[in-house]
């Protein structure tokens, strides 16, 4: 398993897919944006589910892949308000990371 520096994150979606097929998904509680939510575990659980949606949709970590994986989760969401939060956390945060080449400041943005 390849990890990015000391971030304990997957370098590629295929590395993550390999672990999932082995019934293992490496997630780092410290690196899953726990500073956004009052309950540290909520961010961890949300992004683990999102990673599994990448696996189920066979999408990478590109912006197109993030949007596709987001749509799988949004389709299971109970309301538009929840979908907006997920869009902010999953798509907009990923777009900012791709543009800036580093993690953006944690913020929830409603489009």
C-alpha positions in Angstrom: 0.0 0.0 0.0 1.4 3.3 -1.0 0.7 6.4 1.2 1.4 10.0 0.6 4.3 11.2 2.7 3.1 11.1 6.4 -0.5 12.0 5.6 -1.6 8.3 5.8 -3.7 8.7 2.7 -3.8 6.6 -0.4 -1.8 7.8 -3.4 -4.2 6.3 -5.9 -7.7 5.0 -6.0 -6.3 1.6 -7.2 -4.2 1.3 -4.0 -7.4 1.9 -2.0 -9.4 -0.5 -4.2 -6.8 -3.2 -3.6 -7.2 -2.9 0.2 -11.0 -2.9 0.0 -10.9 -6.2 -2.0 -8.8 -7.5 0.9 -11.6 -6.4 3.4 -9.4 -3.6 4.6 -9.7 0.1 4.1 -7.0 2.2 5.7 -8.3 5.4 7.2 -6.6 7.8 9.4 -8.9 9.5 12.0 -6.5 12.4 12.2 -6.5 13.1 8.5 -10.2 12.8 7.8 -11.1 16.4 8.6 -12.2 15.8 12.2 -11.8 19.4 13.1 -14.9 20.3 11.1 -17.4 18.3 13.1 -18.2 18.5 16.8 -18.0 14.7 16.9 -14.6 13.6 15.5 -16.0 10.2 14.4 -18.6 11.7 12.1 -16.0 13.0 9.6 -14.1 9.7 9.7 -17.3 7.7 9.0 -18.5 10.0 6.3 -15.3 9.9 4.3 -14.9 6.1 4.8 -18.3 5.7 3.2 -17.3 8.1 0.5 -14.1 6.1 -0.2 -16.3 3.0 -0.5 -18.5 4.9 -3.0 -15.3 5.5 -5.1 -14.7 1.7 -5.0 -18.3 0.9 -6.0 -18.3 3.4 -8.9 -14.6 2.5 -9.8 -13.7 6.2 -9.8 -10.4 7.8 -9.1 -9.6 11.0 -7.0 -9.9 13.4 -10.0 -12.7 16.0 -9.9 -14.8 13.8 -12.1 -14.3 10.9 -9.8 -15.1 12.9 -6.7 -18.4 14.1 -8.4 -19.4 10.6 -9.4 -18.7 9.2 -5.9 -20.5 12.2 -4.3 -23.6 11.5 -6.4 -23.8 7.9 -5.1 -23.9 9.2 -1.5 -26.2 12.1 -2.4 -28.7 9.7 -3.9 -28.9 8.1 -0.4 -29.2 11.4 1.4 -32.5 12.3 3.1 -32.6 16.0 2.1 -31.3 18.7 -0.1 -29.6 20.4 2.9 -27.6 17.2 3.6 -26.7 17.0 -0.1 -25.4 20.6 0.0 -23.2 19.8 3.0 -21.9 16.6 1.3 -21.2 18.6 -1.9 -19.2 21.1 0.1 -17.2 18.5 2.0 -16.6 16.1 -0.8 -16.6 18.0 -4.1 -15.7 21.6 -3.3 -13.0 20.5 -0.8 -11.5 18.2 -3.5 -11.7 20.9 -6.2 -9.9 23.3 -3.9 -7.2 20.7 -3.0 -6.6 20.0 -6.7 -6.3 23.7 -7.5 -4.2 24.7 -4.5 -2.1 21.5 -4.4 -2.6 21.3 -0.6 -5.5 20.8 1.8 -7.8 23.9 2.0 -8.9 25.5 5.2 -11.8 23.5 6.6 -15.1 25.2 5.8 -18.6 24.1 5.0 -19.9 26.1 2.0 -23.5 25.9 0.6 -23.6 26.5 -3.1 
